Structure formats: C-alpha cells, structure tokens
C-alpha cells in the first residue's frame, strides 16, 4: 500500500480578532482619528451618490460605503512614506491616505476641519466630477485617483491591474534601502486574476515589502464569492506562495489596524510580502445609489445584517462605552462632516431652474485633451548628438549584439538607478542572445532574472518607473509575449501619464526582438511596431546598425517616457562600424536617416529591412531614396525628411517584414496620403508579409514574411520606375 503523510504550508495563515482588552488598551486619540476619518469618508461617499443620482457624476460612481473600516483601519497604521494603490472602488483608500498625509498629528473628533482637510475633500470630489482642479485635472474621475506626494499611487479601473505596479513601488523601497512598504488594495474578484497571482509569486521570491490587501465584499458585481472561488477564504492564496496571511473582520477598524501593524512588522524587517483578507460589505450596488437587493442578487435581510455591523457605529459604540466620547459628540462629528461636504458641493455647483449644475468655469479646457500624453523631452536637452558619417571617435567592425551589451554596461556604470529585468537575462552568458553579457557579475543587485510572468514583471517595471528613483530596462524574450502582458503594456504603462493628469514620468525601456526566420513559429515571430504604434504613450525605436543602436538607446535611457526598443535576430551577429570607446553620444527621437539618395521613389523602412531594401534597390538598379525611419511612434516620425523626399519623388513604398494584420505601414500610408496627397502621383504601395503569422515549416515560414525578393517585387510594381 502507498504511504502518505500530511503536508503543511510554509507560512502562517491566521484568523485575527480584536478583543475587549485591545479596545481597552487603544489610545483615545488614535480611535478618535479613526472615527473622524470614517465619518469624513462616509459623508464624502454619500455626497458622491447624491450627485450621481442628480446626473452630476459622468461615468461610474463605485461607492465604498460599508467598506470604510478596512481602508481607514489599515491606512492609519501606515507612515507618510508608505504607499498604496487600489481598484476602481478606491475612494475610501485614497481619502484615508490623503487625510493622513495632511493631518499627520491625527484628526480630532472635536473642532472644525482645517483647510488642508477640506482641500483634500474638495480636490477628490472635483476629480470624480471631472473638473480641472481635481488631482488628475479631471481625467481620472472616480476610478483613477492619484496623489503621489501623499503616497497614493493611483486607483485602477482594470480589475487586478494595479497590483503589479504596487510591486514596483515595493521593489523601489527595498532597492533604495528603506523600510517603507507598499499596500495594494483589491477585491474578491481580483483575487482570481492572473496578474495578481503572478505578482504574489514574484513578491514572495524577491521578498518585496508588499501587502496584498483583499477587501472581500463577497460580490464581483453580482457574482458571489462562492460562485467564483472554491475556497472563499481568499487569504488561502498565501499558502501557495509561502506568504504569511491574516483573515480579519473588516467591519472592525481596530482589528484591521492591529493586524496591519503585525504585517508591517514582518515587511519592515525584510521578510517579504503579506496578505490581509478583510471581510467587508458594500451597502450599494457595483455602481450608483441603489442597493444590491434592487437588482435581485442580494436579499434585504442580508443587507440589513451587514448594516448592523457598520464600522462607524462599532468604533463609536466602543469609544462611548469607555467614556472616550459621547453620543452627542459623535452626532456633532457626523453633522460637521455632512456640512463640510455640502459646502464643497455648493462651491462646485450652481442652481439653475431649481436644479444643481456644475459651474461652467470649473471644467477643464477642451484644449487640454491631448496635453501630457508624453514628455516634452526637455530632459534630453544638452545631450551630444552624433551620426556615423560625422563621428570623430574610434570605430571598428564590431558584432551588433556585443555593442548592445557594452552599451548597457556603460549606462549601468554611469547610472546606479538602471535595473535590468527579464527572463534569463542573468544567465546563459547574457540571456538567450547575449545582449546582457557580463552584467550580472558586475551589477548583481540590478540584473534580475524573473519568473515567466510577463504581466507581473513588466507591471513591476512600470511601478518602478513611476516611483522615479529607478529606470527599469525590461526584456521580453519575444514580442509576442506582450499579449500576455497587454494590460500592463497598454492600459497601464501606455496610458498612465495622460490618465493621471499628464505630469507623471515613466522612464521605462522595453527591449524585444523580431525573430522571423528562426523557426520558432506563429507565437514567437511577430514585429510589434504596428501594435505599439496604436498606443500614443509609447515611443518606438528600431535601430538598423550598431552605431545607431548606441545613440538611440542612450536617448531612450535618458527619456522620461516608456520606450520600446525593437531589435532583430538577423542583426545580432552582423558586423559593422561601431564605436569602441565613445558610447555616450545620442541620436534624437524623430531623426530619420537617408541610407541611399534617389529621385524616382521614396522607400520607407526600418530595422533589418533597411539592408534588404538596399539590396533590392541595388539589384534592380533603380533610382530610389531609401529612408531608415529609426523612430516609429507617431510623435517621433521625421516628417520633415519624409516630406522633402516625397515632394521630390512623388512615389512612396513602405517596406516591413511582418504579417499584414499587425503591420505598421497601414496607418503610416494613411497619414502620408492625408498629409502629402498633393505630391503623390500614385497611391502609397506597401510590402509586408502574408496574412498569417509565420509557421514552423521552413518553406511556409519563408513564404509568410517579406525579404529582399518581396521588396524587388514591390519596387517593380511602382509606375514609371525604370529598372536597370
């Protein structure tokens, strides 16, 4: 017969409760601050629902009424340098952190609220109403509240989307040698999201000071936790990752405060992440001023039973029982909070025909629409520019990939804030292609091999970049893997600067490679340029020579925007003139290079297709101008060079290697035809691969992508182009 024995987890998992003795020992001032914060949050949220009912909140209003105890109890235990982020239902978390920041000596039950407290309430409400004075200047609304100075990193409308970003903040604290922590708040629905579980694993492996705070309110919109999770005790997730976990009554703010103190002791001592599951309840539906029972998925009896456990009443009752306050004082606090919110609403609205309307002068200007999508690049002023033709430094024939490794080494030596992370970048003599050769030995704490979890480690890089103390260089082994991390690529990193008001720096570099022709098939062979070009937050560079790689990468590593660096396997082992000693020059974004002058047609291309296009032109003996775009994002295209060439040639052909469906040239052709229609004698022609992604079969793979032969065919299709 087989033998079995029971296994146990490697981390504690505890059910936590506050006792009467804990209430007896709690400082009156601390309890008073908790109660005051609870009432301010409650009055704020009631005001939001009131305005939503009047149609003055455009978009969702995800109320946290009923859940205030978890946020206030936990955040009251944090320091000013600790940071938080949260989900779409995050008003209470944001307000608790912001109020603690402006009133560090604790809020008082008695007396008027000071101007800083009122300013927090007003700016937060203005943001939810979409007004210019909001924390994100009206762009964030209810779901995207951020105030970096207060340690509020930003609430997030993508379920679970903010958790990897919080890991970046935690990594920054650890890497900087502080004992500050990050707390990421999310709900029962997000506890099943892959990015959350990936981040739990990554945080545990790297011992990051990150608290995963689960607000288990039992419903993901209308889906019950029993329907979505086999084990409804969501703190059980910690057992799978060896993360110590606590389960606590979130309707008891003191219990939450005490359990957070235990979690903080663990994290501040360098022992890694924690999980706190707080059982809470939202009194209203997912969105708006009606209870869940109005939509049929909850009973009124269930709602009444949870209301009987209201966190505001709980704290007041315990304080009154210990003569720390009185019913009259609590009632007066409630009235002051409501009156304060009514005053703020009166300042933001006006009465027209007996109804309230938002004051017209408070809206943001429509001219603000696209402001702050990306950096203005002032941070690049003073950089020394160079081109291969005029470079005065020593050059020699060098292998492309070796130049990449040397350049990264040079930049890491000069900037201690650069951190390199990705799968296998720390092994195999420089990763799968050698681009990080030797870096792990020189910078052991700044070259990090990651688990296979692109969503988590790219999101961590995004949070690290937004922190401002570090500059992550992330490697995706293949660009197809971006689809795994698409939320972090596009919803988070690509949108963050604009979404949160237009003034956030996101200095992140994402390296990846085109690998067509390597036999790795449909899921390892794409050209990502066309997809990334749809996201205005990203800059894109695609060097075709080792010399250009140095200059463009130096610019990318100095910029305050996220930059995609497209490499190509066909270039890695090529040799060409490259610098030996001087690796400090830059090539600016938005500066194309004319690789061959001509007068009869303009050929636009990038990366490895530059050399193949030149081969095709020489083979045909045609008078074609070949332009290496180098910068591919919409903001960085060199329209001056393109325009001058098109006005001369009146014919355009765009050459790229990848599949038609994700091709870069579609939007570029459209832009050229709109901008330069009067100078075109013929529609813009394009050379791309086939409709399908490359296959494994060598014959089918070659048929799927464009090469020199396809460029020749494309050139022959141009009208009036004489062939040699």
N, C-alpha and C positions, 0 to 999 in steps of 0.2 A: 504494500500500500504506500502511496506517496506520503511524504511527511510535509506538514505545513506548520507555519508559525506566524503569529500576527506581526505586522509591521506597524510602526508608528511614525508620525511626521517628525521632521527635524526642527520645527519651530512651534512655539506656544500658540495656542488658539484658546482664547479665554472669553467667557461671558462676564461682563463687567456691570456692576450695580453700585450706586451710591447708597450709603446707609444714613440713618438718622445722625450718627456720630459725625459723618462727613459734613452734613449740614450744620451741626453744632460748631464744627471747627472752621467753617468757611468764614473768611473775613467779610464783615458787613459792607465794606467799601467795594469789594470785588463782586458780591452778589448784587449790590446796588447798580454797579456798572453793567452787569449782565442784564438786569431787569430794564434799565434805561435803554440799552441798545435794542433789546427785544421790542420794546414799545415803539421806538423810532422806526425800526424795520417794519413792524406791523402797520403802523399808520401810513408809512410810505406805500406799502403794497396795497392797502385799501384804497389809497388815492389813485394808484395806477389802475386798479379795476374800475373805479368810478369813472375815470377819464376814458378808459376803454369802452365802457358802456355808453358814453356820450359820443363815441366815434373820434375822440381826440388822440388816440394812440393808433398810429398807422402801422399795421403789421401785428404780430403776436404780442401778447402780454402774459407770459408764463409766471403765474403767481407762486410765491413760496410761502403763502400764509399757511401756518401749521408746521412748517419745517424750520422755523427760525431757531429753535433750540439747538439743532446740530451745528449750524453755522456760527451762531454767536458763542455757544459754549466752547467750541474748538478754537475759534479765532482769537478769543480773549486770552488764550494761553500762549499765543504767538508773540514774537518780537517784531519790531518795525522792519528789520532786515530779512525776516522770513517772508516767503512769497506764496501766493495762492493763484490758482485759476479754477474755472468751473465750467458748467454746462450752460445750455440755453435757459435753464431755471436757476439763475445765479444772482438775482438782485440782492438776496439776503447775505450771501457770501461777500459780494463786492462792498455792500454798505458796512458790514461788520468790520472788514479790514480797513476801509477808508475812515470810518469813525474812530477806530482805534489809533489810526495814524495821526489824525488831527487832534485827538483828545487822549494823549498817552498817559495822562495822570488819572484816567478813568472818568467816565461820565457819572454825573451825580443825579440822584432821584430828585433832589430839590433844586430850585432855581431855574432860570431861563437858560436855554441852549445858546452857546456862544456863536459868534459869526462864522467860525470855521465849520462848526457842525451844520449850521444852516446852509452854508455854501456847498457842502458835500451833498446834502439832500436836494438842493436846487439843481446842481450840475448833473446829478444822476437822473433826476426826473426830466430835465431838459434833454438829456441824451435819449431817454426812452421815447420822448415825444418827437425826436428827430430835429432838435434845434441846434443852432450854431454854437451855443455856449456849453453844450454837453461835453463830456470827457473825450469823446471821439468826434466832436464837432458835428454831431447828428448822423454820422454814417453808421454807427454801430447799433443804435436802437436798444431794444430790450435784451438782445441776445449777445451783444458784443461790447461789454463794459470793461474798460481798461484804464488804470491809473498807475503807471509804473512806479512813480515816486512813493506811493502808498504800499507797494508790493502786490498790487492786483494786476496780474499779468494778462488778463483778458478772459472773459467768458466766451463760450464757443457754441455755435449752433449745430455743429456736427456731433452726433452722439459719440462720446469717447474720443473725439478729435483732439481735445486739448491735453489729454493725458501724456502723450509723448513729448509735447512741448514742455510740460512741467518737469519731465525727466531732464530736459536740457537745462532748466534752471537749477535743478538739484545737482547736476554734474558741475555746473559753473561754481556753485558754492563749495563743493568738495575740491575741485581743481584749484580754486583760489585759496584753499587752506582755511576757510572759515567753518564755523559750526552752524551756520544758518541752514534752514531747511525749506523745502517746497511742499505744498499740500495741494493735491488735485482732487476736486470735488466732482463726483458724477453719480448717476442714479443706477437703479437696478437694471435698467435696460442696457446701459453701457457696460455692465459687469460681464456681459457675454460678447462684447465686441473684441475682434482680434487684436486691434491696436492696443487695447487696454491690457490684454493678457500678454502680448509681446513685451509691453513696457514693464509689466510686473517682473517678467523673467530677466530683462536687461538690467533693471534696477537692482534686482537681487544679486545677479552675477557681479555687478560693478559696485555693490554696496552703496548705492546712492541714498542721500538723506531725503527721501520722498515718501510722503504719506498718501496712500490711496484711500480717500475718504468716500465711502459708499453711502449715499443717502437712499436707503431702501424705503421708498414710499409705496411699494407694493404694486405699482401700476406703471407700465410703459405705455403712455396714453391710456388705452383701455385694456391692454393685455396684462393679466395678472402675473405676479412673480411665479406662482405655481404653474402657470402655463408655459413659462419661458425658461425655468431653471429647475432641474431635478432636485437640487439641494437649495432650498430657499434661504438658507443661512449663507448669504453671499460672501461672508468673510471666510468661508471654507476655501475660497480661491487661494488663500495664502499657503495652504498646506502643499499645493502643487509646486510652489516656488520657494519654499522654506522662508516665508515672510511671517514674522510674528503678527498675530491678528487679534483684534478685540471686537466683540459684539456688545453694543450698548443701547440703552433706551434713549433715542434721540429726542424724546419729549421731556427729558430730564437734563436741562442745560448744565447742571453741576456735574452730573455723571460724565457727560461728554467732555467737560473741561478737565476733569481729573484723568480720564483715560487719555486725552491728548497730552497731558503732562507726562504720563508714562511713555507714550510713543515718542515724545520729544527727547526724553532722557536716552532712549535707545538710539535715535537718529543722531543726536548731537555727539554721542560718544563714538561715532564712526562705525556702528554696527549694521548700517544699511536701512532698507525701507521698512515701512509698517503698513498695515491695513486696519482701518477702523470702519466697521459697519454700524451705522446709526439707524435704528428703526424709527422712521418718521412718517408723516402723513400730510399730503396736500389736501387742503379742505375743498379746493375748487378743481374744476376740470383741467385738463392739459393746458388750455388756453382760454382766457376770458373769465367773466364774472359769475359763472354758473357752477354749481356743484356737480360732481361726477354722477350723482343719482339722477340728475336731469337728463342724462344721456343713457341711462339704463344699465350701466355696467357696475354700479355700486348701489347698495341699499342705504336708505336714510338712517336705518338703525346702526349700520357700520360707521357712517359718518358721525353720528351723534356719540358713539362710544369713543371715537378718537378725539372729538372735541372736548370730551370730559377730561382728557389728559393734556389739555392745552399747556404749552411750555410757559407762557406768560403767567397763567394762573398758578402753575406749580411753583414758580420762583416766588411770586407774591405771597402765596399761602405759607411757604416755609419761612419767609422773612417775617411775616406778621406773627407767626407762631413763636418766633424767637425775639419778638419786640424790636426788630431791626427797622421796621417801618409800620405804617398803618394803612387801613383800607382807604382812608381819606387821601393819604399821600400818593397811593397807587392810582386812585381815580384822578387826582390832580396831574400826575405824570401822563396818564392816558390823554387827558384833555389838552395838555401843553403840546404833546406830540401831534395831535389832530389839528390843533390851531396853527401850529408851525407849518404843517403841510397845506392847510387851507390858505395861509398867507402866501406860500410859494406859488400855489396854483393861481391865486389872484394876480400875482406879478407876471405870470407867463401867459395868461389868457385875458380876454376882454369879453364883455357881454354885448351881444348884438341880437336884437329881437328876442330878448329873454332867453337866449341860449349862449353858452360859452364857446368862444372861438380862440384859437391860438393867435397871439399878437403877430401881425404880419412881419414886423421888423426883426423878429427873433429867428426867422427861418434862415438857413444858410443860403448863400447866393448860388444860383444855378452855375455860375462861373467856377464854382468850387468842385464841380463834378469830377474832373479828371486830375485835380491837383494832388500831388503826392503819391501817384501810382508807383513812382520810382524815385531814386535820389536825383538831385540836380548835378551830382558828380563834382561838387566843389571840393570834395575830399581828395580828388585826383590832381588838383592844381599843384604845379611845381614838379610833377614827375618829368623825368628826362625821356624824351621820345627818340626812337631810332628806327631806321629801316635798313634792310640788308644792303641796299645799294650804296648807302652813305655811311655805314657803320665803320668806325675807326679802330675798334678793338680787335684783338686777335681772334681769328676764326680758323677752324679746320673741319674736315669732314668728320661728322660725328653721327652715331646711331641715335635716331629720334627718341626712343624710349629712355636712353641713358641721359639725354638732355632733360627730360621730364623729371627724372629722379634727382639730378643735380640741382635743378631749379627749385624743387620742393625743399631740398636740403638747405639751399641758400636762404630761402624765405623763412624756414623754421628757425634757422640760426639767428636771423635778424629780428624775428618777431616771436616772442615766447607765448603769444596768445593763439598761435595757429595750432589746431588739433586735427589730426588726420584719423578718420574712422571709416570702416567698411569691412566687408567680408574678406578675410585672408590678407589684408594689407600688411599684417605684421609677420607673415610667414612667406615661404616659397621664394625667398630671395627677391622680395619686392612685389608680392601679390601675384596674380595669375599672369601678369605681363611684364613685371619688373619695374613698374613705374614708381614704386615706393622702396626701391632697393636701398638697404643700409639705414633707413630712417628709424626703425625700431631700436637698433643698437644705440643710436645717438640720442634719441628722444623717447625713452621707454614709457614715460608717463603721458606722452602726447600722440602716440601712434597706437590705435586701439582696434584690434580685430573684434568684429561684432558677431553675435549670433545671426543666423539667417532670419532676419526680421526687418525688412526694409522700412515698413511703416514706423517701427519703433526707433530705429537708429537715425533715419532721416528726420523724423519729428524731434528727436533729441537734438540733432544738429540745428534744427530751426529754433528751438527754445534756447539753445546755447548762443546762437547768433543774436537773438532778440535780447539776451541778457546784456550784451555789449562788452563783456570783458574778454571774450574769446572769438576766434574766427575759425569756424569749422571747415575742413575740406573733406567732403563725403564722397566715397566712391561707390557707384553702382556697377557691379561687375559687368552687367549688360543693361542696356537702356530699357529693354522690355520689362525689366523688374520694376520700372516706375509705375506700372499699372497696379502692382501690389501696394504701392505707397502713394497712389494717386491723390488720396485725401490730403496727405501732408504736402505733396508737390504743389497741388493747385489750390485747394480750399484753404490751406493753412499758410504755407510759406509764400505762395504766389500772391495771396490776397491780403496778408496781414498788414503791410504798411498802409495801404489805402483804407482798408476796412476800419482800422483803429485810429483814423484821423489824418494819416499822411505824413507822420513825422517819426516813424519808427525805423531805425536802421536794422537791416537784416543782412549782415556781411557773411554770406554763406557761399561756398563754391561746391558745386556738384560735378564731379568728373564721371564720364562714362564713355563707352566706345561703340562705334559701329563695327559689327563683326561679320558682315556679309562675305561669303566665300570661305568661311571656316568650317562649314558642315554642321553647324550647331542648330540649324533648323528654324522653324517658324517662331519659336519663343525666345530666341537669342540673337536675332539678326536685324532688328529694326534701326532705322535712322530716326532719332527722336525730335529732330529740328521742327518738323511741321506741327507736332503736337504741342511742344513748348511755346511755339510762336503764337498759339491761341491764348496764352496766359500773359497778360501785359506786365505782371510783376517780375517776370524773369528776363534777364539778359542772357544772350546766347552767343558764344564764340566758337568758331570751328577752324583752328589753325591748320594750314596745309604744309607748313615747313617747321622744322625745329627752331629756326630763328624766330619765326612769328609766334611759336608757342611760348617762348620765354617772354616776349613783350606783351602778348595778350594775357597770359596768366599773371604776370606782375600787375597788370591793370585790374584783373578780376580780384586779386588778393588785396587790393587797396580800396576797392569799391565797397560801398555800403548797401549794395543790392545783392540778391541771390543771383548767381551766375552759373549757367550750365556750360560746361566745357566739353565739347564733343571731340573725342579722339577717334582714331581709326586703326584697326589692326593692320591694315595694309601699310600704314606709315611707321609703325613702331620699329621695325627692323631696317627701314631705309636709312641711307646715309646722305648727308647734305651739309652745306656750310652752316656752322653754328658757333656761337661764342664759346670761348674756352674759359676766360677769367671774368669777363664783364657780364654778369647775369642780372643787372639791376636796371636796365632800360625798360621802357614801356612802349607799347603800341596802343593808342587810344581806341576805345569803342567807337564805332562809326566811321572807320577809315578803311575803305577797301583798297585792294592792290591790283593794279593793272599788270597782269603777267605777260601779256602779249598785246601790242598795239595793232589796231586794224581799222578799216574804214567801211567795210561792207556789212558787217553784222556784229551785234553785241552778245557775247556768251557770258552768262552769269552762273557761277558755281561756287563750290566750297569744299573743304577737306580733301579727301583722296581723289575726288573727281576733278580737281584742278589739273593734276598731272595727266589724267586720262583725257581730259578735254584738250589739253595742249597736244597730246599725241594724235588725237583725231584731226585737229586743225592742220598739223604738220603733214599728216598722211594725205590729206586732201589738197594741201597747198592753197588754201583759201585765205582771203584777207579778212580775218575775224579778230575782233578785240576780245580777249579773254580776261574777265574780271573775277578775281578771288574776293568774294564778299567779306569773309573773315568774321564780321559781326552780323548776326542774323535776326535779332529781335527787331520788332517794328520801330522802336525808339532809336535804334543804333544803326539802321541801314544808311549807307553812304549814298544818299540821293543825289548829291552833287556830282559824284563820279558817274553814277548810273545815268543821270540826265544828260550830262555832257556827251557821254558815249552814244546814247540813243539819238540825240539830236544830230549826231554825225553819221550814224549808220542806218537809222530808220528800220532796223530789224533786230528782234530780240529772241534769243533762245535760252531757256533756263534748264540747267543740267543738274540732276541729282540721281542718286543711286537707288533709293528706296522705293517701296511699294506706292502705288498711286493713292491709295486710301489715306495714308498718313503723310502724304508728300507736302513739302514746304512750298513748292512752286505755285500751287494753286492760288493762294492768297497774294503771293508776290506778283504773279501775272495780272491778277485783277487790279492790284494797286498801280502797276505800271500803265495799264490801259486807261485807268482813270486819270492818272497824273500826266501821262505823256501821249495821249491819244493823237494829238495833232501832229506828232512827229513819227508816228508809226505808219509804215506802208503795208503792213501785214499783221494779222493777229499774233500775239506772243506765242511762240512754239515752246513745247516742253519735252524734255527727255526724262523719263522716270523708269522705274522697274515695272513689273506686272501688277495685276490687281491683287494677287495673293502674296502672302509672305513667303520667303524662301523655304524650300523643302530640304530634307536631308540628302536626297539623291543628288549626286554631284551635277548631273545633267540638268535636273529640274531646278536646282539651286541657281545655276548659272543663267538659266532662262528667266529667272524671277527678278534679277537685278540688272541695273544698267552698267555697262562698261564702255570701253573705247569703241567697240563696234556699234553700240546703240547711239553713241554721240555722232559717229560718222553718218549713220542713217538719218539722224535728226538734222544735221547740217545740210545733207543733200536735199532735205525737204524744203529748205528755205528758198523762196523765189529769187531768181536773178543772181544767185551766188555762184560765181564761176569757179569751177573745180580745176585744180592743176592736174 
